[in-house]
Amino acid sequence: MLVNAVAVYGLVLSKQKEKGGWKMISDMHIHIRNGYQDLNILQLYANKAIEMGIGKVVFLEHGNRLSAKHSSILSNHHNIDIYKNTLSKFHDNRLKVLSGIEIDYSDDLKFRKETLDLLDYGSFDWVIGSIHSIKFDNKSNYYYAIIDLINNYPINCIGHIKLDDDYMNYQDILNEIVKKAHDKNICIEINTSDRSRWTDEQLIYMLELMKKYNTDFTIGSDAHDYNEVGYLIEKMGKKIRRIAR
């Protein structure tokens, strides 16, 4: 569920009603691992989501990976076909499921072309663009890479933007990122995983930026196991509500 930062800073969890649908909590970033080809595993993810009070999910996997040590599932047409076929067979009236993929950013034109081909072939409901496995000389280059990601990849959401302790030194670039995201109708992810969760101070700062530019956001657990589905989603939503008051 896209959430508008101006309207209550967006509460994904806030039981907002979707157009023509039920009020629901959403987890917009769930890696299903071998569930891409196994309905029984997929059901475990679904059951956990329902147990956590979640009504809408994005069941996704990684596309092309820059690092060979990281698993890549949706990196060829064959696996995308299997994934789409598995999702087409999955039915649970308690849960709205979107197809999705998380892509790696790269400025390498060959890698970029291969990724764009996968996106075109897969026709995914939801595309998260993230930066993985790239070592940058400085933080500015990391943020400029996000701007390049926004400009050159057809994504719906920017995944887990990393903010270090000195993030206030990069306010101009962060403003540019959030503004460009709004201009391109791309949302910002609020990631609740222990790997990528912002501090309260960082969260407040980013919410203010999203409010300033009327940029949408989502909340995602970035689960890599079914037991992680919905991790801290409710707590994050309540925290956002408190900040919005």
DOFI-525726 format. One record per atom (N, C-alpha, C, CB): residue number from 1; chain; x, y, z. Coordinates in steps of 0.2 Angstrom, whole numbers. Glycine has a CB too. Layout:
REM residues N
 guvo seti    px    py    pz
  NUM    A     X     Y     Z
...
REM end
This chain:
REM residues 245
 guvo seti    px    py    pz
    1    A     4    -6     0
    1    A     0     0     0
    1    A     4     6     0
    1    A    -5     0     6
    2    A     4    10    -5
    2    A     7    17    -5
    2    A     4    21     0
    2    A     7    20   -12
    3    A     8    25     4
    3    A     5    29     9
    3    A     8    36     8
    3    A     7    27    16
    4    A     3    41     9
    4    A     5    48     7
    4    A     8    51    14
    4    A    -1    52     5
    5    A    14    54    13
    5    A    17    57    19
    5    A    13    63    22
    5    A    24    58    18
    6    A     9    66    18
    6    A     6    72    21
    6    A     0    70    25
    6    A     4    77    15
    7    A    -4    65    22
    7    A    -9    62    26
    7    A    -7    58    32
    7    A   -14    58    21
    8    A    -7    61    38
    8    A    -4    57    44
    8    A     3    54    43
    8    A    -9    52    46
    9    A     7    57    39
    9    A    13    54    38
    9    A    12    47    35
    9    A    18    54    44
   10    A     7    45    33
   10    A     6    39    30
   10    A     4    33    33
   10    A    11    38    26
   11    A     4    31    38
   11    A     2    25    42
   11    A     0    19    37
   11    A    -3    26    46
   12    A     5    15    35
   12    A     3     9    32
   12    A    -1     5    37
   12    A     9     5    29
   13    A     1     5    43
   13    A    -1     0    48
   13    A    -8     3    51
   13    A     4    -1    53
   14    A    -9     9    49
   14    A   -14    13    53
   14    A   -21    11    51
   14    A   -13    20    52
   15    A   -22     5    48
   15    A   -29     3    46
   15    A   -32     8    41
   15    A   -33     2    52
   16    A   -28    11    37
   16    A   -31    15    32
   16    A   -35    10    27
   16    A   -26    19    28
   17    A   -41    13    24
   17    A   -45     9    20
   17    A   -42    10    13
   17    A   -52    10    20
   18    A   -41     5     9
   18    A   -39     5     2
   18    A   -45     7    -2
   18    A   -35    -1    -1
   19    A   -44     9    -8
   19    A   -50    11   -12
   19    A   -54     4   -14
   19    A   -48    14   -19
   20    A   -60     4   -12
   20    A   -64    -1   -13
   20    A   -63    -8    -9
   20    A   -64    -3   -20
   21    A   -58    -7    -4
   21    A   -56   -13     0
   21    A   -57   -12     7
   21    A   -49   -15    -2
   22    A   -54   -18    11
   22    A   -54   -18    18
   22    A   -48   -14    21
   22    A   -54   -25    21
   23    A   -49   -11    27
   23    A   -43    -8    30
   23    A   -38   -14    31
   23    A   -46    -5    37
   24    A   -32   -12    30
   24    A   -27   -18    31
   24    A   -20   -15    33
   24    A   -27   -22    25
   25    A   -16   -19    36
   25    A    -9   -18    37
   25    A    -5   -21    32
   25    A    -7   -21    44
   26    A     0   -18    29
   26    A     4   -21    24
   26    A    11   -22    25
   26    A     3   -16    18
   27    A    14   -27    23
   27    A    21   -28    23
   27    A    23   -29    16
   27    A    23   -35    27
   28    A    27   -24    13
   28    A    28   -23     6
   28    A    35   -25     4
   28    A    27   -16     4
   29    A    38   -30     8
   29    A    45   -32     6
   29    A    46   -39    10
   29    A    51   -27     8
   30    A    44   -44     7
   30    A    45   -51    10
   30    A    49   -55     5
   30    A    38   -54    12
   31    A    54   -58     6
   31    A    58   -63     2
   31    A    55   -70     4
   31    A    66   -62     3
   32    A    53   -73    -1
   32    A    50   -80     0
   32    A    55   -86    -1
   32    A    44   -80    -5
   33    A    61   -84    -3
   33    A    66   -90    -4
   33    A    63   -95    -9
   33    A    68   -92     3
   34    A    63  -101    -6
   34    A    61  -107   -11
   34    A    54  -107   -11
   34    A    64  -114    -8
   35    A    50  -103    -8
   35    A    43  -102    -9
   35    A    41  -100   -16
   35    A    40   -98    -4
   36    A    46   -98   -20
   36    A    45   -96   -27
   36    A    42  -102   -31
   36    A    51   -92   -30
   37    A    44  -108   -29
   37    A    42  -114   -33
   37    A    39  -119   -28
   37    A    48  -117   -36
   38    A    37  -117   -22
   38    A    34  -122   -18
   38    A    28  -119   -14
   38    A    39  -125   -12
   39    A    22  -121   -16
   39    A    16  -118   -13
   39    A    16  -119    -5
   39    A    10  -121   -16
   40    A    18  -125    -3
   40    A    18  -126     4
   40    A    22  -121     8
   40    A    21  -133     6
   41    A    28  -120     6
   41    A    32  -115     9
   41    A    29  -108     8
   41    A    39  -114     5
   42    A    26  -106     3
   42    A    22  -100     2
   42    A    17   -99     7
   42    A    20   -99    -5
   43    A    13  -105     8
   43    A     8  -104    13
   43    A    11  -103    20
   43    A     4  -111    13
   44    A    17  -105    22
   44    A    20  -103    28
   44    A    20   -96    29
   44    A    26  -107    29
   45    A    23   -93    24
   45    A    23   -85    24
   45    A    17   -82    24
   45    A    27   -83    17
   46    A    12   -85    21
   46    A     5   -82    21
   46    A     2   -83    28
   46    A     0   -85    16
   47    A     3   -88    31
   47    A     0   -90    38
   47    A     3   -85    43
   47    A     1   -97    40
   48    A    10   -84    42
   48    A    13   -79    47
   48    A    11   -72    46
   48    A    21   -79    46
   49    A    10   -70    40
   49    A     7   -63    38
   49    A     0   -63    42
   49    A     6   -62    31
   50    A    -4   -67    41
   50    A   -11   -67    44
   50    A   -11   -67    51
   50    A   -15   -73    41
   51    A    -6   -71    54
   51    A    -5   -71    61
   51    A    -3   -64    64
   51    A     0   -77    63
   52    A     1   -61    60
   52    A     3   -54    62
   52    A    -2   -49    61
   52    A     9   -53    59
   53    A    -8   -50    58
   53    A   -13   -46    57
   53    A   -12   -42    50
   53    A   -13   -41    62
   54    A    -8   -45    46
   54    A    -7   -41    39
   54    A   -11   -44    34
   54    A     1   -43    37
   55    A   -14   -39    30
   55    A   -19   -41    25
   55    A   -16   -40    18
   55    A   -25   -36    26
   56    A   -10   -37    17
   56    A    -7   -36    10
   56    A     0   -37    11
   56    A    -9   -29     7
   57    A     3   -41     6
   57    A    10   -42     6
   57    A    13   -42    -1
   57    A    11   -49     9
   58    A    19   -41    -2
   58    A    23   -42    -8
   58    A    27   -48    -7
   58    A    27   -35   -10
   59    A    26   -53   -10
   59    A    30   -59   -10
   59    A    35   -58   -16
   59    A    26   -66   -11
   60    A    42   -57   -14
   60    A    46   -56   -20
   60    A    53   -60   -19
   60    A    48   -48   -20
   61    A    57   -59   -23
   61    A    64   -62   -23
   61    A    69   -57   -26
   61    A    65   -69   -25
   62    A    75   -58   -26
   62    A    81   -54   -29
   62    A    81   -56   -36
   62    A    87   -55   -25
   63    A    82   -51   -40
   63    A    84   -52   -47
   63    A    92   -53   -48
   63    A    82   -46   -51
   64    A    95   -50   -53
   64    A   102   -51   -54
   64    A   105   -48   -48
   64    A   104   -47   -60
   65    A   111   -51   -46
   65    A   115   -49   -40
   65    A   122   -47   -42
   65    A   115   -54   -34
   66    A   124   -42   -40
   66    A   131   -40   -41
   66    A   136   -45   -38
   66    A   132   -33   -39
   67    A   135   -47   -32
   67    A   139   -51   -28
   67    A   137   -59   -29
   67    A   139   -50   -21
   68    A   142   -63   -31
   68    A   141   -70   -33
   68    A   139   -74   -26
   68    A   147   -73   -36
   69    A   141   -71   -21
   69    A   140   -74   -14
   69    A   133   -74   -12
   69    A   145   -72    -9
   70    A   129   -69   -15
   70    A   122   -68   -13
   70    A   117   -72   -18
   70    A   120   -61   -13
   71    A   112   -75   -15
   71    A   108   -79   -20
   71    A   104   -75   -24
   71    A   103   -83   -15
   72    A   103   -77   -30
   72    A    99   -74   -35
   72    A    94   -79   -38
   72    A   103   -71   -41
   73    A    87   -77   -37
   73    A    82   -82   -39
   73    A    79   -79   -46
   73    A    77   -83   -34
   74    A    76   -73   -46
   74    A    73   -71   -51
   74    A    77   -67   -56
   74    A    67   -66   -49
   75    A    82   -71   -58
   75    A    88   -68   -63
   75    A    88   -71   -70
   75    A    94   -70   -60
   76    A    82   -75   -71
   76    A    82   -78   -78
   76    A    74   -79   -79
   76    A    86   -85   -79
   77    A    72   -80   -86
   77    A    65   -80   -88
   77    A    62   -87   -85
   77    A    65   -80   -95
   78    A    66   -92   -85
   78    A    64   -99   -82
   78    A    61   -98   -75
   78    A    69  -104   -83
   79    A    65   -95   -71
   79    A    63   -95   -64
   79    A    58   -90   -63
   79    A    69   -92   -59
   80    A    57   -85   -67
   80    A    52   -80   -66
   80    A    45   -83   -68
   80    A    53   -74   -71
   81    A    46   -88   -73
   81    A    40   -92   -76
   81    A    37   -96   -70
   81    A    41   -96   -82
   82    A    42   -99   -66
   82    A    40  -104   -61
   82    A    37  -100   -55
   82    A    47  -108   -58
   83    A    40   -94   -54
   83    A    38   -90   -48
   83    A    31   -87   -50
   83    A    42   -84   -48
   84    A    30   -85   -56
   84    A    23   -82   -58
   84    A    18   -88   -58
   84    A    23   -79   -65
   85    A    20   -94   -60
   85    A    15   -99   -60
   85    A    13  -101   -53
   85    A    18  -105   -64
   86    A    18  -101   -48
   86    A    17  -103   -41
   86    A    12   -98   -38
   86    A    23  -103   -37
   87    A    13   -91   -39
   87    A     9   -86   -37
   87    A     2   -87   -40
   87    A    12   -79   -38
   88    A     1   -89   -46
   88    A    -5   -89   -49
   88    A    -9   -95   -46
   88    A    -5   -91   -57
   89    A    -6  -100   -43
   89    A   -10  -106   -40
   89    A   -11  -104   -32
   89    A    -5  -112   -40
   90    A    -8   -99   -30
   90    A    -9   -97   -23
   90    A   -15   -93   -22
   90    A    -3   -94   -20
   91    A   -20   -96   -17
   91    A   -26   -92   -16
   91    A   -27   -93    -8
   91    A   -32   -96   -20
   92    A   -28   -87    -5
   92    A   -30   -86     2
   92    A   -34   -80     2
   92    A   -24   -87     7
   93    A   -41   -81     3
   93    A   -45   -75     4
   93    A   -43   -70     9
   93    A   -52   -77     4
   94    A   -39   -72    14
   94    A   -37   -68    19
   94    A   -32   -63    18
   94    A   -36   -72    26
   95    A   -29   -64    12
   95    A   -22   -60    10
   95    A   -22   -58     3
   95    A   -16   -65    12
   96    A   -21   -51     2
   96    A   -19   -49    -4
   96    A   -12   -49    -6
   96    A   -22   -41    -5
   97    A   -10   -53   -11
   97    A    -3   -54   -13
   97    A    -1   -51   -20
   97    A    -2   -62   -14
   98    A     4   -47   -19
   98    A     7   -44   -25
   98    A    13   -47   -27
   98    A     8   -36   -24
   99    A    15   -48   -34
   99    A    21   -51   -36
   99    A    26   -45   -36
   99    A    20   -53   -43
  100    A    32   -47   -35
  100    A    38   -42   -34
  100    A    45   -45   -35
  100    A    37   -39   -28
  101    A    49   -40   -36
  101    A    56   -41   -37
  101    A    60   -36   -34
  101    A    58   -42   -44
  102    A    66   -38   -31
  102    A    71   -33   -28
  102    A    77   -33   -33
  102    A    73   -34   -21
  103    A    78   -27   -36
  103    A    84   -27   -40
  103    A    90   -24   -37
  103    A    82   -23   -47
  104    A    96   -26   -39
  104    A   102   -22   -38
  104    A   103   -17   -42
  104    A   108   -27   -38
  105    A   105   -11   -40
  105    A   108    -5   -44
  105    A   115    -7   -46
  105    A   107     1   -40
  106    A   116    -5   -53
  106    A   123    -5   -55
  106    A   123     0   -61
  106    A   125   -12   -58
  107    A   129     4   -61
  107    A   130     8   -67
  107    A   133     5   -73
  107    A   134    14   -65
  108    A   134    -2   -72
  108    A   137    -6   -78
  108    A   131    -7   -83
  108    A   139   -13   -76
  109    A   132    -5   -89
  109    A   127    -5   -94
  109    A   124   -12   -96
  109    A   129    -1  -101
  110    A   129   -17   -96
  110    A   127   -24   -97
  110    A   122   -26   -92
  110    A   133   -28   -98
  111    A   124   -25   -86
  111    A   120   -27   -80
  111    A   114   -24   -80
  111    A   124   -26   -73
  112    A   114   -17   -81
  112    A   108   -13   -82
  112    A   103   -16   -87
  112    A   109    -6   -83
  113    A   106   -18   -93
  113    A   101   -20   -98
  113    A    98   -27   -97
  113    A   106   -21  -105
  114    A   102   -31   -93
  114    A    99   -38   -91
  114    A    94   -37   -86
  114    A   105   -42   -88
  115    A    95   -32   -82
  115    A    90   -31   -77
  115    A    83   -28   -80
  115    A    92   -26   -71
  116    A    84   -23   -84
  116    A    78   -20   -88
  116    A    74   -26   -92
  116    A    80   -15   -92
  117    A    78   -30   -94
  117    A    75   -36   -98
  117    A    71   -40   -93
  117    A    80   -40  -102
  118    A    73   -42   -87
  118    A    70   -46   -82
  118    A    63   -42   -80
  118    A    74   -47   -76
  119    A    64   -36   -79
  119    A    58   -32   -77
  119    A    53   -32   -82
  119    A    60   -24   -75
  120    A    55   -31   -89
  120    A    50   -31   -94
  120    A    47   -38   -95
  120    A    54   -29  -101
  121    A    51   -43   -94
  121    A    48   -50   -95
  121    A    43   -51   -89
  121    A    54   -55   -95
  122    A    45   -49   -83
  122    A    41   -52   -77
  122    A    35   -48   -76
  122    A    46   -51   -71
  123    A    34   -42   -78
  123    A    28   -38   -77
  123    A    26   -38   -70
  123    A    23   -40   -82
  124    A    31   -37   -65
  124    A    29   -37   -58
  124    A    25   -32   -56
  124    A    36   -37   -54
  125    A    21   -33   -51
  125    A    17   -28   -48
  125    A    21   -23   -44
  125    A    12   -31   -43
  126    A    26   -25   -41
  126    A    30   -21   -37
  126    A    38   -22   -38
  126    A    28   -22   -29
  127    A    41   -16   -39
  127    A    49   -17   -40
  127    A    52   -12   -35
  127    A    50   -15   -47
  128    A    56   -16   -31
  128    A    60   -12   -26
  128    A    67   -11   -29
  128    A    61   -15   -19
  129    A    70    -5   -29
  129    A    77    -4   -31
  129    A    81    -3   -25
  129    A    77     2   -36
  130    A    87    -7   -25
  130    A    91    -6   -19
  130    A    98    -6   -21
  130    A    90   -12   -14
  131    A   103    -4   -17
  131    A   110    -4   -18
  131    A   113    -9   -13
  131    A   113     3   -17
  132    A   116   -14   -16
  132    A   119   -20   -13
  132    A   126   -20   -15
  132    A   115   -26   -13
  133    A   131   -23   -11
  133    A   137   -25   -13
  133    A   142   -20   -17
  133    A   136   -31   -17
  134    A   141   -14   -16
  134    A   145    -9   -19
  134    A   149    -5   -14
  134    A   141    -4   -24
  135    A   155    -5   -14
  135    A   159    -1   -10
  135    A   160     6   -13
  135    A   166    -4    -8
  136    A   158    11    -9
  136    A   159    18   -11
  136    A   165    21    -7
  136    A   152    22   -10
  137    A   168    26   -11
  137    A   174    30    -8
  137    A   171    34    -2
  137    A   177    34   -13
  138    A   165    37    -3
  138    A   162    41     2
  138    A   154    41     2
  138    A   164    48     1
  139    A   151    43     7
  139    A   144    43     7
  139    A   140    47     2
  139    A   142    45    14
  140    A   143    52    -1
  140    A   140    56    -6
  140    A   139    52   -12
  140    A   144    62    -8
  141    A   144    48   -14
  141    A   144    43   -20
  141    A   138    38   -19
  141    A   150    40   -21
  142    A   137    36   -13
  142    A   131    31   -12
  142    A   125    35   -13
  142    A   132    29    -4
  143    A   124    41   -11
  143    A   118    44   -12
  143    A   117    46   -19
  143    A   118    51    -7
  144    A   122    48   -22
  144    A   122    50   -30
  144    A   120    43   -34
  144    A   128    52   -32
  145    A   122    38   -31
  145    A   120    31   -34
  145    A   112    30   -34
  145    A   124    25   -31
  146    A   110    32   -28
  146    A   102    32   -27
  146    A    99    36   -32
  146    A   100    33   -20
  147    A   101    42   -33
  147    A    99    47   -38
  147    A    99    44   -45
  147    A   102    54   -38
  148    A   105    40   -47
  148    A   105    37   -53
  148    A   100    31   -54
  148    A   112    34   -54
  149    A    99    28   -48
  149    A    94    22   -48
  149    A    87    25   -50
  149    A    94    19   -41
  150    A    85    31   -47
  150    A    79    34   -48
  150    A    78    36   -55
  150    A    78    40   -43
  151    A    84    39   -58
  151    A    83    41   -65
  151    A    83    36   -70
  151    A    89    46   -66
  152    A    86    30   -69
  152    A    87    25   -74
  152    A    84    18   -73
  152    A    94    24   -75
  153    A    81    17   -68
  153    A    77    11   -67
  153    A    70    12   -66
  153    A    80     7   -61
  154    A    65     8   -69
  154    A    58     9   -68
  154    A    56     5   -61
  154    A    54     6   -74
  155    A    57     8   -56
  155    A    55     5   -49
  155    A    49     9   -46
  155    A    61     6   -45
  156    A    46     5   -41
  156    A    41     8   -37
  156    A    43    11   -31
  156    A    36     3   -36
  157    A    49     8   -28
  157    A    51    10   -22
  157    A    59     9   -21
  157    A    48     5   -17
  158    A    61    14   -17
  158    A    69    13   -15
  158    A    69     9    -9
  158    A    72    21   -15
  159    A    73     4    -9
  159    A    74     0    -3
  159    A    79     2     2
  159    A    75    -7    -5
  160    A    78     1     8
  160    A    82     2    14
  160    A    88     7    12
  160    A    85    -4    15
  161    A    86    14    12
  161    A    91    19    12
  161    A    95    19    18
  161    A    88    26    10
  162    A   102    18    17
  162    A   106    18    23
  162    A   108    25    26
  162    A   113    14    22
  163    A   107    26    32
  163    A   109    33    35
  163    A   114    32    41
  163    A   103    37    38
  164    A   120    35    40
  164    A   125    34    45
  164    A   124    39    51
  164    A   132    34    42
  165    A   128    39    56
  165    A   128    44    61
  165    A   128    51    58
  165    A   133    43    66
  166    A   132    52    53
  166    A   133    59    50
  166    A   129    61    45
  166    A   140    59    48
  167    A   123    58    45
  167    A   118    59    39
  167    A   116    66    38
  167    A   112    55    40
  168    A   116    70    44
  168    A   114    77    43
  168    A   119    81    39
  168    A   114    80    50
  169    A   125    78    38
  169    A   130    82    33
  169    A   128    81    26
  169    A   137    79    34
  170    A   123    77    24
  170    A   121    76    17
  170    A   114    78    16
  170    A   122    68    16
  171    A   112    83    19
  171    A   105    85    19
  171    A   103    87    12
  171    A   104    91    24
  172    A   107    91     8
  172    A   106    93     1
  172    A   104    87    -3
  172    A   112    97    -2
  173    A   109    82    -3
  173    A   108    76    -7
  173    A   101    72    -5
  173    A   114    71    -6
  174    A   100    71     2
  174    A    94    68     4
  174    A    88    72     2
  174    A    94    67    12
  175    A    88    78     2
  175    A    82    82     0
  175    A    81    80    -8
  175    A    83    89     1
  176    A    87    80   -12
  176    A    86    79   -19
  176    A    83    72   -20
  176    A    93    79   -22
  177    A    85    67   -16
  177    A    83    60   -17
  177    A    75    60   -16
  177    A    86    55   -12
  178    A    73    63   -10
  178    A    66    63    -8
  178    A    62    66   -13
  178    A    65    65    -1
  179    A    64    72   -16
  179    A    61    76   -21
  179    A    60    72   -27
  179    A    64    83   -22
  180    A    66    69   -30
  180    A    66    66   -36
  180    A    61    60   -35
  180    A    73    63   -38
  181    A    61    57   -30
  181    A    56    51   -29
  181    A    49    53   -30
  181    A    57    48   -22
  182    A    47    59   -27
  182    A    41    61   -28
  182    A    39    63   -35
  182    A    39    68   -24
  183    A    44    66   -38
  183    A    43    68   -45
  183    A    42    62   -50
  183    A    49    72   -48
  184    A    46    56   -48
  184    A    45    50   -52
  184    A    40    45   -50
  184    A    52    47   -53
  185    A    36    48   -45
  185    A    31    43   -42
  185    A    34    37   -39
  185    A    26    42   -47
  186    A    39    38   -36
  186    A    43    32   -32
  186    A    42    33   -25
  186    A    50    32   -35
  187    A    41    28   -21
  187    A    40    29   -14
  187    A    47    27   -10
  187    A    35    25   -11
  188    A    47    29    -4
  188    A    53    27     0
  188    A    51    22     5
  188    A    55    34     4
  189    A    55    17     6
  189    A    54    12    10
  189    A    56    13    17
  189    A    57     5     8
  190    A    52    12    22
  190    A    54    12    29
  190    A    55     5    31
  190    A    49    15    34
  191    A    61     3    32
  191    A    63    -4    33
  191    A    63    -6    40
  191    A    70    -6    29
  192    A    60   -11    42
  192    A    60   -13    49
  192    A    65   -18    52
  192    A    53   -15    51
  193    A    69   -21    47
  193    A    74   -26    49
  193    A    79   -23    53
  193    A    77   -29    42
  194    A    82   -28    57
  194    A    88   -25    61
  194    A    94   -23    57
  194    A    90   -31    66
  195    A    94   -25    51
  195    A   100   -23    46
  195    A    99   -16    44
  195    A   100   -28    40
  196    A    93   -14    43
  196    A    92    -7    40
  196    A    87    -2    43
  196    A    90    -9    33
  197    A    85    -4    49
  197    A    80     1    52
  197    A    84     7    55
  197    A    77    -3    58
  198    A    80    13    53
  198    A    83    19    55
  198    A    82    20    63
  198    A    79    25    51
  199    A    86    24    66
  199    A    85    27    72
  199    A    79    31    73
  199    A    92    30    75
  200    A    77    32    79
  200    A    71    37    79
  200    A    72    44    76
  200    A    69    37    87
  201    A    78    46    78
  201    A    80    53    75
  201    A    80    53    67
  201    A    87    55    78
  202    A    83    47    65
  202    A    83    47    57
  202    A    76    46    54
  202    A    88    41    55
  203    A    72    42    58
  203    A    65    42    55
  203    A    61    48    55
  203    A    61    37    60
  204    A    62    52    61
  204    A    59    58    61
  204    A    61    63    55
  204    A    60    62    68
  205    A    68    63    54
  205    A    71    67    49
  205    A    68    65    42
  205    A    78    67    49
  206    A    68    59    41
  206    A    65    57    34
  206    A    58    58    33
  206    A    67    49    33
  207    A    54    57    38
  207    A    47    58    38
  207    A    46    66    37
  207    A    43    56    45
  208    A    50    70    40
  208    A    49    77    38
  208    A    50    79    31
  208    A    53    81    43
  209    A    56    75    28
  209    A    57    76    21
  209    A    52    74    17
  209    A    64    73    19
  210    A    49    68    18
  210    A    44    65    14
  210    A    37    70    15
  210    A    42    58    16
  211    A    36    72    20
  211    A    30    77    21
  211    A    32    83    17
  211    A    29    79    28
  212    A    38    86    17
  212    A    40    92    13
  212    A    38    91     6
  212    A    47    94    15
  213    A    40    85     3
  213    A    40    85    -4
  213    A    34    80    -6
  213    A    46    81    -7
  214    A    29    79    -1
  214    A    23    75    -3
  214    A    25    68    -6
  214    A    19    79    -7
  215    A    30    65    -3
  215    A    33    59    -6
  215    A    30    53    -2
  215    A    41    58    -5
  216    A    27    48    -6
  216    A    24    42    -2
  216    A    30    37     1
  216    A    20    38    -8
  217    A    27    33     5
  217    A    32    28     8
  217    A    28    22    10
  217    A    35    31    14
  218    A    32    16    10
  218    A    29    10    13
  218    A    33     8    19
  218    A    29     5     7
  219    A    30     3    22
  219    A    34    -1    27
  219    A    35    -8    25
  219    A    30     0    34
  220    A    41   -10    26
  220    A    43   -17    24
  220    A    47   -21    29
  220    A    46   -18    17
  221    A    46   -27    31
  221    A    50   -31    35
  221    A    57   -33    32
  221    A    46   -37    38
  222    A    57   -34    26
  222    A    63   -36    22
  222    A    64   -43    25
  222    A    69   -32    24
  223    A    59   -47    26
  223    A    59   -54    29
  223    A    63   -58    24
  223    A    52   -57    30
  224    A    68   -63    26
  224    A    71   -68    22
  224    A    69   -75    25
  224    A    79   -67    22
  225    A    65   -75    30
  225    A    62   -81    32
  225    A    55   -80    35
  225    A    66   -84    38
  226    A    51   -85    34
  226    A    43   -84    36
  226    A    42   -81    43
  226    A    39   -90    35
  227    A    47   -83    47
  227    A    46   -81    54
  227    A    47   -73    55
  227    A    51   -85    59
  228    A    50   -70    50
  228    A    52   -63    50
  228    A    46   -59    47
  228    A    58   -62    47
  229    A    41   -62    44
  229    A    36   -58    41
  229    A    33   -54    46
  229    A    31   -63    38
  230    A    32   -47    45
  230    A    28   -43    49
  230    A    33   -40    55
  230    A    22   -46    52
  231    A    39   -42    55
  231    A    43   -40    60
  231    A    43   -32    61
  231    A    51   -42    59
  232    A    41   -30    67
  232    A    41   -23    70
  232    A    36   -19    65
  232    A    48   -21    70
  233    A    32   -22    61
  233    A    28   -18    57
  233    A    23   -14    61
  233    A    24   -22    52
  234    A    20   -17    66
  234    A    15   -14    70
  234    A    18    -9    74
  234    A    11   -19    74
  235    A    24   -10    77
  235    A    27    -6    82
  235    A    30     1    78
  235    A    33    -9    85
  236    A    32     0    72
  236    A    34     5    68
  236    A    28    10    66
  236    A    37     3    61
  237    A    23     7    64
  237    A    17    11    63
  237    A    14    15    68
  237    A    11     6    60
  238    A    14    12    74
  238    A    13    16    80
  238    A    17    22    82
  238    A    12    11    87
  239    A    24    20    80
  239    A    29    25    81
  239    A    28    31    77
  239    A    36    22    80
  240    A    26    30    70
  240    A    25    35    65
  240    A    19    39    67
  240    A    24    32    58
  241    A    14    35    70
  241    A     8    39    72
  241    A     9    44    78
  241    A     2    34    75
  242    A    14    42    83
  242    A    15    46    88
  242    A    19    52    85
  242    A    20    43    93
  243    A    24    51    80
  243    A    28    57    78
  243    A    23    61    74
  243    A    33    54    73
  244    A    18    59    71
  244    A    13    63    67
  244    A     9    67    71
  244    A     9    59    62
  245    A     8    66    77
  245    A     4    70    81
  245    A     6    77    82
  245    A     2    66    88
REM end
